[in-house]
Each structure stands twice: as C-alpha cells, then as structure tokens.
Amino acid sequence: MQPLRELLASDHRQTFEFFYVNLQEVVDPTVNQQELLYNASVLAHHAQVSSHAANDLPTPSSLTDVFETFVIETAHSGDGDMMEAAGAQCLLLTGFFEDQMRRRHQIKWYAQLGADFYYRAAAHQQSARKAQLLTAIARRFEPWRRVQAELARSLRDLPYLMGPPATN
C-alpha cells in the first residue's frame, strides 16, 4: 500500500511545482516571474486547502462564498491579508474555475471585484515589495485570470496526467 500512497500524495512543494511548470507552458516567456510565482502559489494553496477547512481560510466553493464572506460581511475590509485572500479567491474562481462559475455568476464583475481586493490589500501592505506585487496582480488581473482559465482547459484536455501502469 505504501507505493500507492507515495504515488497519490503530494506536498506543497510538489503541488506548487506542478502549477508553476504548467503555467509556464501557457504564458508568454517574457511574463513577470514574480507574478508567475504568485499565481502558481495561489493555485497550489487552494489545491491543498479544503472548502471545509477549520484551521485555515477555506477554499470557496463558488463566487457566492466570496460575496458573502468579503462583500456582505465588511469586517475584513481593513485587513490587508484578508483582502489579499479575497483577491486570490476571485482569481482562482474567475480564472481556473471560470467555465464552472460562468453558469451562475458574472465573471467580469467578480474579476473587477478581485482586482479591487488586490488594490486594497496593497494599500494595507507594510512591505513595499509585496505592495508592488499585489498592485501588479491587480493591474493585470484580467490577463492572469485568462491564463488560469487556459491552464484549466489544457489540464482538462489531457487524457491522463499519470501514465498507465507498467505491465510485468
């Protein structure tokens, strides 16, 4: 059973590398590397956090969750880390899960909301370097959203991520 567990288990580094390598295949080679790393980290983080997480901010199941958590509930509006989390959730759901969200939500509206969350996160950031990165993600939210959507489609179109088992 141990070899199967090793085959199916992945840690944060492996998950991050998976998204980083696959994002590189769908972006222009001149893309900003810090933004590429950030997008890979957003995808990796949410791939490993349950929608029912108790000790971490849960990965939202839909854009309705984002709306209820960050728009209706205004307690987080002055918290830069929560605004970044809100922006990342919008990026994930309007980008990587665009095809699933489009049926029930206005993607453009949520994309603008996500960019606004990133701008607010940048305004509350102590580190000038991090504020600059968050501002860049906000400015280029739409292109990054499209890249994530393209990545999701390319992964979905792969018949197998793992090769068939070797026969003896």
N, C-alpha and C positions, 0 to 999 in steps of 0.2 A: 504494500500500500504506500510505502514511503516514496518510491519513484513517481507515483501518480500525484501525490501531494506536492512534490517539488515541481512537477510539470504545471500544475494548476495554480500554485501560489506565486504571488508577485509582491515585492516590497515597493516602497515609494520610489526608490531609485530606478527600478526596472520599469515601473509604470511611467515615470517621468521620461525615461529614455525612449519608451515606446512612442509616446506622443511627440517628443522632440524630433525623433527621426522621421516620423510620418508627416509632421508639419513641414519639415524641410523639403519634403517631396512635392508639396502643393503651394509653396511660396516662391516668390521671386528671390533669387540668390542674393540680391542687394538689400533684402529686408533688414531692419534694425535687429541685431542679435539679442539685445536686452528685451525687446518686445516679443521676440520669438520664444525666448526662455520663459518669459512671464506667461505667455499663452499656454505653453506646454505644462507649466506648473499649475495653472488653473484647471486644465483638463485632468491632469494626474491627481490633483487634490480631490476633485469631485468624483473621480472614478473610484476613489477609496473611502469616501465618507458616505455613509448610509443616509437615506432620506428619513430615517428614524433615529439618527444619532442622538445620544443623550449627553455626551461629554464634549461635543463639538457642534458648531452650527450645522444643522442637517442640510444635505443637498436637496434643493427644492424639487418637487415632483412636477411642478408646472409653473408658469408665469403667474398664476393666481397666487401661489405661495409667496412669491416675491412681492406682489402687490400688497397682500395682506400684512406681510412682515415689515416692509420698508416704506410703503406709501400710506396705508391706512394707519398703521402704528407709527407715530412720529418720534418715539422716544430715542431712536437711533440716529436721527438726522444730524446731530452734532458730534457723532462718534466717527472719526476718520476710518478706523479699522472696519466698522460695520458698513460704512458707505463703500469701502473697497470690496467687501464681501458681497454687497448688493450688486455692485457693478459686475463682479465676476460671475454672479449667478445669472444676471441678464445676458452676459456674453456667452455663457455656456448654453443657456436655453434658447436664445435667439440665433446662436451660431450652430454649435454642434447638434442641437436638437431642433433646428429650425423646421424641418419637414414635419415633425410631430406636433410642434407648437402652432404652426401656421393654421391648422384646422380650427383652433379655438381662440387665437389671440392675434392682435395687430402687431406684427413683428417690428415694423418701423417705429411704432410708438414706444415699444419696450426697448428697442435699440437706442432711441434717444434718451429714454429714462436711464439706461445703463451708462451711457456716456456722461450724463449729468451726475450720476452717482460717483463716477470716477473723478470728475472735476471737483466734487465736494470732498472726496477722500484726499485729493491732492492738496486742497486748501487747508486741511487739518493735519497734514503730514509734517513732522518735525525735521525729517531728513530732506534736504534739498534734492538729493539724487533720486530718492523714492518719489518725491512730489513731481519731479520732471518725468519720470517713467509713467506715473499714473496719468499725468496730463497728456503724454504722448498716446497712451492707450485710449483715453477719452477722445482725442482728436481723430484717431484712426480706428475708432470703434467699429464703424461700418465695414471697412476693408478686413479687419480681423474677424469680424462676425462671418463674413463671406468665406474667409479662409477656413474657419472652423466648420462651416456648413459643407464646404467642398471636401474637407478631410473626412467628415462623417459619411458622405456619399461614397467616397473612394474606399473607405474601410468596409462599408456595407456591401459594395460590389465585389469584394474579394470573396471567392468561393470558400477559401479556407485560410485561416491565419496559421494554423498548425498543419504540417504535412500529415499524410496518412501514416498510420503506424507501420513500422518496418516488419516485414514478414521474415521468419527464420527459415 
